[in-house]
Every structure is written in C-alpha cells, then in structure tokens.
Amino acid sequence: MQRRPEGAPRRERREGGRGERTSRRKICQFCHDHVREIDYKDANRFLKRYISDRGKIEPRRKTGTCAKHQRALSLALKEARQMALLPYTADHMRGMHM
C-alpha cells in the first residue's frame, strides 16, 4: 500500500457513500450490427445471450436491446420454439416429474 507523502493533497471523496457506481448504458446489438430482420432460423445466435438458463427470454434491461428489436426477437424466439429449433424449457428440467 502506498502512503501519501507529507503535504500532498488528499483525494476528495464522492458524494453518496460506498459501493455506488454508475452503470454503463447497454447498446442494442442488433442496431449496432445494422440487422434489418431477426430471423427465427438463426437460433444459434439466440441461445446464449437472449435466453436464460431456464429457457426464458431475457428482458431488455438485462440484454440491452431496444424496444423495436426486443419485440422482433421475442417473436423470432417463439417461432423457433414452435418449429422445435429451441426448447420451451431447460433441458435439465425436462426429466423431472413431481
């Protein structure tokens, strides 16, 4: 740990206390990549980023997609589920019966 030399000015503390951080704004990946259309056949793109480990569609606040692309994304994911390209539920939950 470095010590402050004698007579050196102290750093000013920020208002608000400990642990307060400003979050960085997330950008819509579809807008950034200039995607015109979100197609249900691109299921590989959706698997990791836009679907949770439980098989749910991730919300906008988590993924950073804009409202326009989130609507198109949810429709594409639902079409991919109906065409059996994506599972409705997580794989590890399928075998469990109560």
Number of C-alpha atoms within 10 A of each C-alpha: 3 4 5 9 7 6 6 7 8 7 6 6 8 8 7 8 7 8 6 9 7 6 6 6 8 13 12 18 14 18 13 8 8 9 10 9 11 17 14 23 15 13 16 11 10 17 16 10 12 21 17 14 14 13 16 14 19 17 14 16 10 10 17 16 21 16 11 11 19 21 13 15 21 17 15 20 27 18 17 20 16 13 12 10 16 21 18 16 14 14 12 9 10 10 6 7 5 2
